[in-house]
Amino acid sequence: MKGIELLPWLTEEQKELLKTSNMQYKRYGRIFISIVGFENNTVMVKVAQKENDIPKYLSVKELRERVKGVFDGVLPDGMKLYIGAVPYTPDNMPGVTVEWIKEQQAKFGLTDSDLAKSVNIDNANLHRIFNQRGLTKIHKALFYYFFRAYELQGVEIPKE
């Protein structure tokens, strides 16, 4: 568990218990727990869930409850637990692929150079995104909203 060294009062047994719980949540739920700070008698913990093979995702409340359970019996009396939870959010633009972008380019008659200039990246980076790196969520949003705005501007689509 990241940040476990921030809690100096933990016994070796408690550390192992926290590490084992953390490992199980990572393995089976892709839930990552880390201790991010300790001050004023408060342990600050971050918990985040990533995409997993079993599409079961926990809400913020459920993530917090799981972390409370992990730390139950480990924190001394009077110690507070602050939990920042980041639930998994699915890719809401799964249809944005390199192929989709190429279709949009053809639809609007845009070359790779035109597209690169329009979104303010150089041709070499556009080539790497399309052929090597792949699309990140940020790239997907960029291209989706670019083509959406392009369409809304009423740009005339070339006739075939």
PyMOL commands that set and color helices and strands:
alter all, ss='L'
color gray80, all
select helices_A, chain A and resi 4-6+12-29+60-71+98-108+112-118+123-133+137-152
alter helices_A, ss='H'
color red, helices_A
select strands_A, chain A and resi 31-39+42-49+80-86
alter strands_A, ss='S'
color yellow, strands_A
deselect
rebuild
show_as cartoon
